[in-house]
């Protein structure tokens, strides 16, 4: 079963011209794609369709085997819980600590407190924020907020992960580390789409590219994805 499929999807806002034009593509389970394109090409709109913030003006969108046009609005949260999203603007809860922000998806899922503490502390340490675990967003830098947002998006190991410029606020070394996190999560079965302007990362990872140009989509083939060594995402029995 495909994670997502678009057939001749068009999207416009109000009476303006189409932002997306006849977009057709599908995401296989466990696939990894980059989403690229110049500013105004339609990347943000495509991501909004992928995380169900918008419905298309025309065309067919199928998600996890369901026609989105026939899904009742009250059933959308159930589908959204299968999706992890890293937003450019972070969207952290200002009154919660780093630990509490990252733990939120597990709490909503009803995970045991002992499991929450173990997994959250391990992932926060892996993204380099172990000394900021009790800090709240107003005291964090932009790069630190980005890392909290990424940790929160992946803590639940979602079926689909969408990341909008996830390395835009961090230094090159940390960008590499975070990309390894995404690749390893993908290897565990999470279908992943990463929107980025960083051609260096795209070339290094070698995954297929969804290229948007003036609202039209081209799918460019990639090369083999390199291996990574993220201890958080290895199966527990494989950890040393």
N, C-alpha and C positions, 0 to 999 in steps of 0.2 A: 504493500500500500504506500503510495506516495505521501510524503509529508505535506507538500503543497503543490498545486498546479494552477497555472493561469492560462486561460484561453481567450485570446483577442481582447484583453482587458484594456479599457480606456478610462481615464480619470480626468475630470475637470472640476474646478471650483467655481460655483455660481455660473455666470454666463460667459466666463472667459474661455480661452482656447484650451485644448487638451494638454495636460501636463504629462500624461502617459498615453501612448498611442499603440493600440494593437499589440500589447505585450503578451507573449506566450512563452512559458518555460515551466519546468517542474523541478522539484527538489526531491532527490532520492533519500531514503533513510540513511543517516550516517555520512552524508556528503558534506563537503566544505567548499564554500564559494566566497570569493571577494566580490564586493559591489563597488564599482568605480564610475567616474564620470565627473565632468566639470560642474561647478556650482550652477544650479538652475536646471540641471539635466533631468531631475525627477527622483533622485535617490531617496530623499526624505519621504516623498509621497509613496514610493514603493515600499519602504520600511513600514509606514503606517498601515498599508494594506496587509503586510505580512504579520504585524502584531495585532491586527483586527481593530485598530483605532478608527479606520475608515472602511467604507464599502465602496467598490468601484462604481463608476457611472454607467459602465456597460461591460459585457463580457462575463466569463465564468471563473469563479475562484473556488477551489476545492481544498479543504484543509483536513488532514487526518481522516480522509474518506467521507467528509461531509460537504455538501454544497452550502457555502456560506450564505447565499441568498435565502436559503430555506431554514437557517438556524434562528430560533427565537432569541430575541435580545437577552432574555434572562438566562439563556444557556451559554452566552459568550464567555462569562467568567470561567466556566469549566474548561473551555478550550484555551483561554489565555493562561491558565495555570500550567499548561504544558510548555509555555514559552518563557524564556529568560531574555530580558532586554537590557542592554547597556545604552543609556541615553547620553547625548552630548552634554546636556544640562544636569546630569547626575540624578536629580529627583530623590535625594535622600531626605529622610525625616529629620528636621533640624533638632527636635527635642530628644532624639534617641542617640545613644552612643554608637561608636563604630561596631562594637559587638552586637548591639541590639538591632541595628540596621541590617547587618549581614544575617543575623539569626531569624529575621522576620519570616522569610518563606518557609523555613522549617517549623516555626511556631504555628503558622497558618495551616500547615500540613498535619499538625498534631504529633510531631516527633517527640521522643522522650527527651527530658531535660539533659540527661547524661550524654546522649548522642549529640544533642545540639551543641553542648559545650565542647565536646571533643572535636567535632567537625569544624565548627566556627573558629575555634582558637587555632586549629591547624591551618586552615585556609588563610586566615588573617596574617599569620606568621609567614606563610608562603609568599604573600604579596608585599611583605616587608613592613607591616603595620603593627607588629606585636607590642610596640611601645606606645601605640595610639589607640589601644583597644577600648579605653574608657573615654576617649575624647569625643566631643560632639561636632557635627559638621561646621558650625561657625568658626571653630578653632583650627580647621584643617586647611591645607593648601589645595590648590586645584588638582595637582597630581595625586594627593592623598585621597581626595574625594573620588577621583576617577577610580582608584584602586578599591575603595569601599564599594562603589557601584558595581564594579566587575565581580567582586567577591559575592555580593548579594545576588547577582544574576546567575552565577554558576553554582551556588551552594546546593541547590536542589537538583542538580544534574538534569536540566530540562530536556525535553524531546527536541526542541528547536531553540537555538540561541541566536539572537540578533544583536550585533554590536555596531554602534554608530560612532566612527572615529575613536575607537577605544584607547589608542595610544597617543592621542593628540596632546595630552597634558603631562606626559612623562618623558624622562630622558631616554636616550637610545638604548642603554643597557636594560632599563626596566621594561621598555617597549618589547625587547626581545623576550624577556621573561614572561610577560603577559601573553605574548603570542604563543609561547610554548604551552601556556595554560590552556588557551583556546584549542590548539592542535591536539593536545592530549585528551581534553574533554571530548573532542570530536572522535578520537580513536575509541573512546568508550561508548560511542553510538549516538552522540548528540549531533543532529544536523545543525550546521553553523553557517551563518552569513555575516561577513564582516565588511562594513562600508568604510573605505579608507581612501585618502589621497596619497598615501605613502607607497610609491611604486617599488621602493626597495624591499619593503616587507612582502609585497605581492610577489615579486620575483624570487625572493628567498624561499617562501613557503611553497610556491609552485602550484597552488590550487587553481581550479577553473575560475574564470572571471566573468561576472555579469556586468557588461559595459553599457551604460546608458548614455545616449547622445540625442539631445533634443527630444526626450521622451520616448525614444525607440531603443529597444534592447537587443544587444548582441551577446551571445554566449561564446566566450573564448576558451579553448581547451587549456589545461594546465599540465604540470609534470608531477611526478611522485612527491607526496608530502614527506618531509624528513621526520625522523624519529625524535622524541623528546623524553625527558626524564623528570616528570613532575610527580613527586612522592604522594601528594594529596590525592591524585586521581587514579593511582594504581589500586588494584584490588587490595583489600586489607591483607589477604593471605600472601600477597606478593611483596609487601613492604618489608624493608630491612630495618 
